[in-house]
Amino acid sequence: MYTYTLGGKNGRKYVLRESSDMVAVRLLKSRTMKNIMSSARGKKILKDFELIEEFPEADISVFQAKESVSEPALARDRAKSALKDEPGLRFAGKVLIDAESKTLVLYTENIFIKFHDDVKTAVCEKIIADNGLKIKQRPGYAANAYFVGAPENTGVRVFEIAEKLLQMPEVELCHPELIRKRSLKRIHPGQWHLMKTKINRKTVDAGVRADFAHKLTTGKGIVIALIDDGVDTHHPEFSMKGKIINPRDVTENSNDPGPKTFYDNHGTACAGVAAASGVEASGVAPGATLMPVRLSSNLGSIAEANAFLWAADHGADIISCSWGPEDGNWSDPNDPVHFAEVGLPDSTRLAIDYAIRAGRGGKGCIITFAAGNGNEDCRYDGYAGYEKVIAVSACNDTGKRSIYSDYGTNVWCSFPSSDFGYAPFNHPKPLTKGIYTTDRPGEKGYNPEGNYTDSFGGTSSSCPGVAGTAALILSVNPELTWLEVRDIIAATADKIDIDGGFYDESGHSVYYGYGRVNAEKAVKRSMELITPKKIPQRRSRTRTTV
């Protein structure tokens, strides 16, 4: 374990741990990684590894042991030892992993140090020299700041040196130079629902290709209203200027949408799936603006209708709703709750109609609803079953139905979420714990050890995923109507689980709707429709009552 401190002696201490299956290789300027990997010796040493990341500005490449390697730590150590003698390499060393975010961190043998402003230059430079360091640069953005280098082969002792210096009374700030992959809107490696990635050294390719969509747009300029139990707007993913707009608590009639009780975790996680900014986790639309609308009132309340009214009147383009009537017991086919129809109150229906009719200057708000987690037909759910909303079911990390997900003719599309194994239904265990997203910090959240969780799920997670996809679609073509957005999602969705999906002649499945969302194809289709050319609209499916 290695530590460093940001913010001075009383700042925050961060923990890094050594990766058990990765090795970092730094080249001499005259060599390229292609040279190393093409040599007979290089091929032999690296035959059990694959290149996973490159940092060309530092001449560093990172290799990870392949999934087939039975003892990755042993293979790593052997590779490090052998590569040290390879011509053209400066070093082959450790790769560190951030203990909280699980992202890889590389260290150099450089240190940033800032002395207090009143310390004389001669004293500063004597301390530097006495610790065996050499001045590389004097940054002009702060007084008494230095960028210094430790001797060659100092290695991880650079952490110890930096922490020791920080304790000196003359030193205000000090930490090693650490390298992370730069990305303005980063997708966390654990966000398998957004991109092809590896989880626990297993390849997971069941996402919505958001990484490719982000090369075209991140959803900037689009507002997603999230109606839920509250959003922690102080979370690093939402606290930047301009990220939050027109927040509201319609239950308490205030402009504070934050969680009010110990159990108000749900909204913060949902918000992250839709629009986390990419600090440590990305939403489907990391550039979108978020309008959190807290609703803690009971189902069918006037406050419920007021939530839609507020969103539509205050600039929402999309409204995401991961809630609805009580679900039946997903494991008990005979639970009477499965067949208890809960109608959509007129007050709420009219508010939804208003948002669709008057929202976005008459083009209509796109409204997404979670299909439900009762393993039941959502036609009995008056909310998700309403013909003007997008009902979203859940599929898992192998491209199959999540065991709990509601189904039916009302389902419009599916989006990746959590799952779990259940032997009585012959349903296998998933590859992952769930969805990586934002969380309330500490014990109040799902994960008491941080402000992110990797186990969020249910159709609650699927719903804001589609809301984020709609934001990407609108950001490249804001003139689309709500019907056109809905049809683009259907027309570009991937048909998954062909054998078990029971798709009809129109391409609709009771489990996946028109398929699993494909964000990349949806954005490209939206761009094609910037011209006056229109696509045919699919007829809404009529809800069957009993």
Legacy VTK file of the C-alpha trace (Angstrom):
# vtk DataFile Version 3.0
C-alpha trace
ASCII
DATASET POLYDATA
POINTS 546 float
0.000 0.000 0.000
1.230 3.475 -0.898
-0.181 6.823 0.182
0.022 10.437 -0.890
-1.629 13.577 0.439
-3.300 16.402 -1.441
-4.128 19.696 0.255
-1.204 19.848 2.660
-0.601 18.352 6.087
-4.292 18.435 6.958
-5.455 17.477 3.478
-6.904 14.235 2.192
-4.753 11.114 2.156
-5.194 8.779 -0.826
-4.377 5.085 -0.928
-2.907 3.168 -3.856
-2.398 -0.591 -4.052
-0.164 -2.586 -6.356
-1.922 -4.357 -9.221
-1.572 -8.113 -9.070
-1.595 -8.646 -12.831
-0.182 -5.533 -14.546
3.274 -4.305 -15.448
4.322 -0.837 -16.636
7.055 -0.528 -19.244
8.906 2.733 -19.917
10.890 3.011 -23.124
13.975 4.880 -24.109
13.143 7.718 -26.493
14.747 5.881 -29.407
12.569 2.777 -29.147
8.880 2.090 -29.705
6.649 -0.504 -28.122
6.165 -1.970 -31.579
9.936 -2.683 -31.663
9.816 -4.417 -28.295
6.752 -6.530 -29.035
8.032 -7.610 -32.447
11.409 -8.862 -31.214
11.767 -12.571 -30.500
12.680 -11.930 -26.871
9.876 -9.399 -26.395
7.308 -11.783 -27.847
8.410 -14.540 -25.502
8.294 -12.377 -22.410
4.920 -10.805 -23.255
3.153 -13.843 -24.705
0.926 -14.070 -21.615
0.125 -10.345 -21.593
-1.917 -7.895 -23.612
-1.386 -4.170 -24.048
-4.241 -2.342 -22.276
-3.117 1.282 -22.018
-0.509 3.659 -23.410
0.803 6.986 -22.142
2.796 8.250 -25.122
3.691 11.560 -23.495
5.595 9.608 -20.832
6.756 6.736 -23.102
4.910 4.288 -20.827
2.819 1.269 -21.804
0.801 -0.929 -19.456
0.357 -4.662 -19.935
-2.093 -6.969 -18.171
-1.945 -10.738 -17.797
-4.408 -12.518 -20.065
-7.506 -14.164 -18.614
-6.040 -17.601 -19.386
-3.076 -17.056 -17.031
-3.682 -19.097 -13.875
-1.189 -17.220 -11.665
-1.186 -13.613 -12.875
0.906 -12.264 -9.979
3.682 -14.778 -10.695
3.539 -14.012 -14.415
3.738 -10.295 -13.622
6.842 -10.717 -11.463
8.572 -12.854 -14.066
7.814 -10.326 -16.802
9.149 -7.425 -14.717
12.358 -9.287 -13.994
12.915 -10.370 -17.588
12.030 -7.045 -19.164
14.612 -5.182 -17.101
17.297 -6.658 -19.356
15.493 -5.845 -22.592
17.418 -3.300 -24.714
15.524 -0.085 -25.234
13.672 -0.099 -21.882
14.260 2.383 -19.075
12.358 0.253 -16.581
9.638 -2.343 -16.089
7.803 -1.636 -12.887
4.717 -1.693 -10.772
1.268 -0.459 -11.708
-0.744 1.033 -8.864
-4.518 0.980 -8.512
-6.560 3.689 -6.833
-8.130 1.962 -3.824
-11.442 3.781 -4.285
-11.992 4.190 -8.029
-10.042 1.023 -9.019
-8.449 2.932 -11.903
-4.789 2.506 -12.750
-2.252 5.086 -11.600
1.362 5.354 -12.731
4.082 7.027 -10.722
7.162 8.813 -11.994
10.230 9.681 -9.986
9.185 13.323 -9.860
7.713 15.300 -6.977
5.794 18.555 -6.739
6.709 20.581 -3.670
5.552 24.013 -2.498
7.165 25.750 0.446
5.381 28.387 2.500
5.555 31.808 0.892
7.826 33.285 3.600
10.546 30.640 3.263
13.639 32.041 1.554
14.685 30.602 -1.791
18.069 29.494 -0.457
16.385 27.476 2.302
13.980 25.871 -0.150
16.718 24.788 -2.504
18.941 23.503 0.304
16.125 21.225 1.521
15.687 19.959 -2.019
19.413 19.231 -2.402
19.726 17.661 1.069
17.071 15.099 0.054
18.940 14.118 -3.079
16.486 15.830 -5.419
17.169 17.957 -8.474
15.158 20.956 -9.582
13.493 20.364 -12.951
11.160 23.319 -13.089
9.935 26.314 -11.095
6.245 26.699 -11.964
5.178 30.321 -12.317
1.655 29.821 -10.986
2.645 29.743 -7.296
5.358 31.193 -5.072
8.063 28.839 -3.813
6.806 25.968 -5.974
9.205 23.408 -7.443
8.988 20.395 -9.696
11.857 18.121 -8.684
13.254 14.769 -9.722
14.460 11.890 -7.559
17.474 9.786 -8.566
17.011 7.061 -11.195
15.602 3.814 -9.750
14.073 5.526 -6.734
10.864 3.738 -7.688
8.030 3.627 -5.168
10.260 5.198 -2.485
9.145 8.452 -4.090
5.957 8.169 -1.997
7.953 7.921 1.225
10.129 10.887 0.238
7.122 13.065 -0.556
5.327 12.239 2.696
8.509 12.901 4.684
8.988 16.291 3.037
5.379 17.234 3.689
5.942 16.904 7.432
8.682 19.550 7.415
7.531 22.900 8.862
8.796 24.794 5.806
6.697 22.695 3.382
3.106 23.583 2.556
2.278 21.048 -0.170
4.055 17.958 -1.474
3.085 14.920 -3.500
4.546 12.618 -6.161
3.801 13.177 -9.830
1.143 10.607 -10.679
-0.122 9.795 -14.160
-3.690 8.856 -15.014
-5.231 8.534 -18.425
-6.725 11.897 -19.353
-10.301 12.026 -20.525
-12.717 14.911 -20.340
-15.706 12.586 -19.991
-14.316 9.382 -18.586
-16.134 6.080 -18.539
-15.047 4.095 -15.508
-13.514 0.692 -16.393
-16.268 -0.939 -14.358
-19.049 0.606 -16.445
-19.678 -2.437 -18.608
-23.163 -1.161 -19.447
-21.587 1.659 -21.478
-18.735 -0.082 -23.277
-16.865 -3.316 -23.848
-14.561 -3.775 -20.872
-13.124 -6.269 -18.417
-14.580 -7.040 -15.014
-12.653 -9.407 -12.740
-10.435 -10.189 -15.742
-13.435 -11.339 -17.784
-14.432 -9.585 -20.985
-17.948 -8.155 -20.850
-19.430 -7.016 -24.161
-23.083 -6.274 -23.382
-23.112 -2.484 -23.291
-24.796 0.217 -25.338
-21.629 1.506 -27.099
-21.771 4.842 -25.328
-17.999 5.188 -25.678
-18.423 5.386 -29.452
-21.420 7.703 -29.127
-19.309 10.055 -26.988
-16.982 10.612 -29.923
-19.946 12.338 -31.565
-21.700 13.964 -28.585
-21.915 13.898 -24.797
-25.395 15.410 -24.558
-24.360 19.017 -24.040
-27.239 21.506 -24.128
-29.912 18.958 -23.150
-31.719 18.955 -19.785
-32.670 15.698 -18.076
-35.216 16.042 -15.281
-34.931 13.202 -12.802
-37.971 12.733 -10.573
-36.913 10.647 -7.588
-36.260 10.666 -3.833
-33.555 13.325 -4.032
-30.150 13.895 -5.602
-26.936 14.768 -3.769
-26.058 17.846 -5.817
-22.790 18.224 -3.872
-21.460 14.981 -5.356
-18.309 15.585 -7.454
-20.170 14.432 -10.569
-22.852 17.119 -10.157
-21.184 19.974 -8.255
-19.523 21.750 -11.181
-20.921 25.079 -12.328
-23.905 24.786 -14.645
-24.469 21.054 -14.143
-27.654 21.520 -12.093
-30.538 23.676 -13.290
-33.891 24.550 -11.687
-33.813 21.982 -8.848
-37.015 21.417 -6.894
-38.524 19.461 -4.021
-42.209 19.167 -4.963
-43.043 17.384 -1.712
-41.733 20.113 0.584
-42.146 22.992 -1.892
-38.543 24.098 -1.745
-35.643 24.457 -4.156
-33.496 21.941 -2.279
-33.700 18.599 -4.136
-31.249 16.841 -1.823
-32.018 13.648 0.109
-33.872 14.330 3.336
-33.871 10.924 5.038
-31.351 8.159 5.635
-32.995 6.022 2.956
-33.019 8.558 0.115
-30.253 6.844 -1.898
-32.089 5.977 -5.058
-32.122 9.306 -6.884
-28.397 9.982 -6.622
-27.603 6.608 -8.198
-30.162 7.097 -10.969
-28.826 10.572 -11.720
-25.350 9.141 -12.204
-26.535 6.562 -14.717
-28.120 9.315 -16.790
-25.684 12.192 -16.536
-22.639 11.738 -14.259
-19.996 14.105 -15.613
-17.115 11.667 -15.980
-15.048 12.622 -12.933
-14.836 8.990 -11.822
-17.942 7.624 -13.536
-19.765 8.641 -16.658
-23.450 8.845 -17.313
-24.786 7.884 -20.695
-24.925 11.644 -21.361
-22.067 13.130 -19.289
-22.424 16.553 -20.911
-26.136 16.875 -20.218
-27.572 19.244 -17.615
-29.474 17.729 -14.701
-32.754 18.970 -13.207
-33.285 17.031 -9.952
-36.908 16.998 -8.811
-37.390 15.416 -5.403
-40.652 13.521 -4.944
-41.132 11.591 -1.711
-44.927 11.686 -1.651
-47.033 8.574 -2.064
-47.976 7.216 -5.472
-50.820 9.175 -7.022
-50.361 12.334 -4.986
-50.839 15.825 -6.377
-47.152 16.362 -5.807
-46.558 13.631 -8.367
-48.395 15.613 -11.020
-46.659 18.802 -9.932
-43.300 17.152 -10.571
-44.085 16.762 -14.285
-45.484 20.277 -14.441
-42.346 21.727 -12.866
-40.070 19.815 -15.222
-41.964 20.806 -18.369
-42.300 24.469 -17.364
-38.648 24.834 -16.389
-36.896 23.559 -19.470
-36.693 19.781 -19.211
-36.150 17.929 -22.477
-36.353 14.461 -20.934
-38.046 13.256 -17.747
-36.788 10.068 -16.096
-38.972 8.146 -13.612
-37.544 5.064 -11.910
-40.591 4.400 -9.746
-44.172 3.166 -9.963
-46.618 0.805 -8.258
-45.513 -1.910 -5.864
-44.009 -4.964 -7.567
-45.055 -8.522 -6.873
-42.606 -11.163 -5.631
-40.519 -11.928 -8.725
-39.821 -15.491 -7.517
-43.474 -16.379 -6.841
-45.549 -16.688 -10.040
-48.736 -16.916 -7.972
-48.302 -13.700 -6.028
-51.613 -11.863 -6.478
-49.806 -8.527 -6.691
-48.672 -9.589 -10.173
-52.216 -9.250 -11.451
-53.393 -6.239 -9.468
-53.847 -3.418 -11.927
-52.809 0.004 -10.673
-54.239 2.702 -12.877
-52.570 5.975 -13.747
-54.365 8.776 -11.827
-55.966 11.366 -14.060
-54.006 14.112 -12.348
-50.722 12.457 -13.215
-51.859 11.439 -16.686
-52.856 14.990 -17.524
-49.546 16.289 -16.208
-47.689 13.787 -18.384
-49.850 14.780 -21.353
-49.024 18.424 -20.675
-45.293 17.702 -20.653
-45.590 15.862 -23.943
-47.838 18.497 -25.508
-46.202 21.699 -24.249
-42.665 20.619 -23.334
-39.714 21.629 -25.501
-41.677 24.369 -27.175
-44.338 21.960 -28.386
-41.994 19.201 -29.595
-42.720 17.267 -26.411
-40.701 15.990 -23.465
-39.446 12.418 -23.754
-40.585 10.509 -20.665
-38.988 7.250 -19.551
-40.361 4.873 -16.913
-38.860 1.799 -15.299
-40.888 -1.238 -16.374
-40.682 -2.747 -12.884
-38.868 -5.494 -10.968
-41.637 -7.988 -10.250
-41.133 -10.433 -13.130
-44.661 -9.573 -14.209
-46.554 -8.076 -17.134
-46.254 -4.298 -16.962
-49.665 -3.885 -18.616
-51.025 -3.894 -15.050
-48.823 -0.880 -14.251
-50.670 2.251 -15.325
-47.442 4.289 -15.240
-44.980 2.222 -17.290
-47.916 0.908 -19.288
-49.054 4.351 -20.438
-48.779 4.500 -24.217
-47.021 7.884 -24.327
-44.028 6.940 -22.194
-40.996 4.745 -22.895
-41.160 1.680 -20.647
-37.696 0.242 -20.094
-36.913 -3.346 -19.141
-33.589 -4.709 -17.887
-31.116 -6.993 -19.614
-27.927 -8.372 -18.081
-24.212 -8.532 -18.760
-24.569 -11.503 -21.116
-27.277 -9.955 -23.256
-30.134 -11.871 -21.676
-33.139 -10.867 -19.597
-32.548 -9.890 -15.967
-34.530 -12.385 -13.917
-36.655 -9.815 -12.094
-37.482 -7.554 -15.033
-41.088 -6.857 -15.957
-42.141 -7.621 -19.505
-45.033 -7.238 -21.900
-46.244 -5.572 -25.066
-45.819 -2.167 -23.424
-42.034 -2.518 -23.105
-40.381 -0.215 -25.649
-36.716 -1.125 -25.182
-34.235 -2.632 -22.764
-31.090 -1.276 -21.143
-28.307 -3.143 -19.275
-28.633 -3.546 -15.526
-27.913 -5.922 -12.663
-28.945 -9.541 -12.343
-28.473 -12.551 -10.063
-28.598 -16.303 -10.379
-31.589 -18.365 -9.311
-31.366 -22.158 -9.597
-35.132 -22.890 -9.423
-35.563 -20.897 -12.659
-32.319 -22.282 -14.166
-31.083 -18.721 -14.323
-27.248 -18.472 -14.206
-25.231 -16.042 -12.143
-24.187 -12.800 -13.868
-20.589 -11.799 -14.549
-20.839 -8.550 -12.575
-22.315 -7.171 -9.366
-24.346 -4.495 -11.122
-24.029 -0.951 -12.412
-21.223 1.409 -11.386
-22.689 4.826 -10.628
-22.836 7.717 -8.170
-23.755 7.170 -4.539
-24.397 9.225 -1.437
-21.193 9.360 0.619
-20.573 7.204 3.676
-23.065 5.133 5.585
-26.034 6.922 4.047
-25.250 5.435 0.634
-25.337 1.959 -0.838
-21.560 1.773 -0.468
-20.454 2.940 3.015
-16.820 3.218 1.899
-17.136 5.780 -0.878
-19.397 7.953 -2.991
-19.745 5.477 -5.847
-21.354 2.042 -5.916
-20.839 -0.869 -8.287
-23.993 -2.769 -7.370
-26.870 -0.520 -8.408
-29.481 -2.189 -10.558
-33.054 -3.072 -11.356
-35.084 -1.368 -14.034
-34.457 1.697 -11.857
-30.993 1.779 -13.401
-32.180 0.931 -16.913
-34.648 3.829 -17.076
-32.171 6.729 -16.659
-29.880 4.934 -19.093
-32.474 5.405 -21.808
-33.061 8.983 -20.648
-29.358 9.608 -21.190
-29.549 8.028 -24.636
-32.420 10.353 -25.532
-30.223 13.281 -24.460
-27.491 12.174 -26.855
-30.048 11.910 -29.657
-31.467 15.377 -29.037
-28.083 17.030 -28.599
-27.208 16.434 -32.255
-30.721 17.112 -33.541
-32.817 19.171 -31.083
-35.644 19.639 -33.598
-36.825 16.043 -33.246
-40.251 15.449 -31.707
-40.780 13.095 -28.794
-42.245 10.513 -31.171
-39.242 10.718 -33.463
-36.843 10.228 -30.568
-38.801 7.218 -29.412
-38.787 5.744 -32.897
-35.048 6.286 -33.317
-34.450 4.313 -30.128
-36.583 1.481 -31.486
-35.144 1.521 -35.001
-31.516 1.393 -33.845
-31.806 -1.026 -30.928
-29.861 -4.294 -31.044
-31.878 -7.495 -31.204
-30.404 -9.529 -28.358
-31.252 -13.060 -27.218
-32.791 -13.970 -30.563
-33.711 -17.488 -29.451
-35.298 -16.463 -26.151
-36.607 -13.018 -26.954
-39.734 -14.105 -28.830
-39.628 -11.221 -31.301
-42.768 -10.782 -33.367
-43.066 -9.819 -37.047
-42.640 -6.136 -36.211
-39.370 -6.839 -34.388
-40.830 -6.420 -30.912
-40.043 -8.682 -27.971
-42.116 -8.876 -24.814
-38.839 -9.014 -22.852
-36.677 -6.465 -24.658
-39.132 -4.303 -26.568
-37.460 -3.405 -29.857
-34.126 -4.479 -28.387
-31.226 -3.286 -26.263
-30.434 0.387 -26.779
-27.464 1.141 -29.033
-26.390 4.708 -28.247
-23.911 4.954 -31.109
-26.390 3.921 -33.793
-29.100 6.110 -32.268
-26.904 9.204 -32.414
-25.877 8.494 -35.987
-29.509 8.033 -37.027
-30.421 11.296 -35.332
-27.686 13.072 -37.271
-28.995 11.640 -40.529
-32.411 13.129 -39.790
-31.129 16.690 -39.491
-32.339 17.048 -43.071
-36.107 17.410 -43.686
-36.299 13.694 -44.323
-38.431 11.959 -41.703
-38.583 8.353 -40.567
-41.844 6.399 -40.366
-43.413 6.491 -36.915
-44.255 3.232 -35.220
-47.787 2.961 -34.027
-48.169 2.977 -30.260
-49.143 -0.330 -28.777
-52.550 -0.319 -27.175
-52.552 -1.256 -23.534
-54.708 -4.265 -22.777
-56.802 -4.197 -19.621
-58.353 -7.015 -17.707
LINES 1 547
546 0 1 2 3 4 5 6 7 8 9 10 11 12 13 14 15 16 17 18 19 20 21 22 23 24 25 26 27 28 29 30 31 32 33 34 35 36 37 38 39 40 41 42 43 44 45 46 47 48 49 50 51 52 53 54 55 56 57 58 59 60 61 62 63 64 65 66 67 68 69 70 71 72 73 74 75 76 77 78 79 80 81 82 83 84 85 86 87 88 89 90 91 92 93 94 95 96 97 98 99 100 101 102 103 104 105 106 107 108 109 110 111 112 113 114 115 116 117 118 119 120 121 122 123 124 125 126 127 128 129 130 131 132 133 134 135 136 137 138 139 140 141 142 143 144 145 146 147 148 149 150 151 152 153 154 155 156 157 158 159 160 161 162 163 164 165 166 167 168 169 170 171 172 173 174 175 176 177 178 179 180 181 182 183 184 185 186 187 188 189 190 191 192 193 194 195 196 197 198 199 200 201 202 203 204 205 206 207 208 209 210 211 212 213 214 215 216 217 218 219 220 221 222 223 224 225 226 227 228 229 230 231 232 233 234 235 236 237 238 239 240 241 242 243 244 245 246 247 248 249 250 251 252 253 254 255 256 257 258 259 260 261 262 263 264 265 266 267 268 269 270 271 272 273 274 275 276 277 278 279 280 281 282 283 284 285 286 287 288 289 290 291 292 293 294 295 296 297 298 299 300 301 302 303 304 305 306 307 308 309 310 311 312 313 314 315 316 317 318 319 320 321 322 323 324 325 326 327 328 329 330 331 332 333 334 335 336 337 338 339 340 341 342 343 344 345 346 347 348 349 350 351 352 353 354 355 356 357 358 359 360 361 362 363 364 365 366 367 368 369 370 371 372 373 374 375 376 377 378 379 380 381 382 383 384 385 386 387 388 389 390 391 392 393 394 395 396 397 398 399 400 401 402 403 404 405 406 407 408 409 410 411 412 413 414 415 416 417 418 419 420 421 422 423 424 425 426 427 428 429 430 431 432 433 434 435 436 437 438 439 440 441 442 443 444 445 446 447 448 449 450 451 452 453 454 455 456 457 458 459 460 461 462 463 464 465 466 467 468 469 470 471 472 473 474 475 476 477 478 479 480 481 482 483 484 485 486 487 488 489 490 491 492 493 494 495 496 497 498 499 500 501 502 503 504 505 506 507 508 509 510 511 512 513 514 515 516 517 518 519 520 521 522 523 524 525 526 527 528 529 530 531 532 533 534 535 536 537 538 539 540 541 542 543 544 545
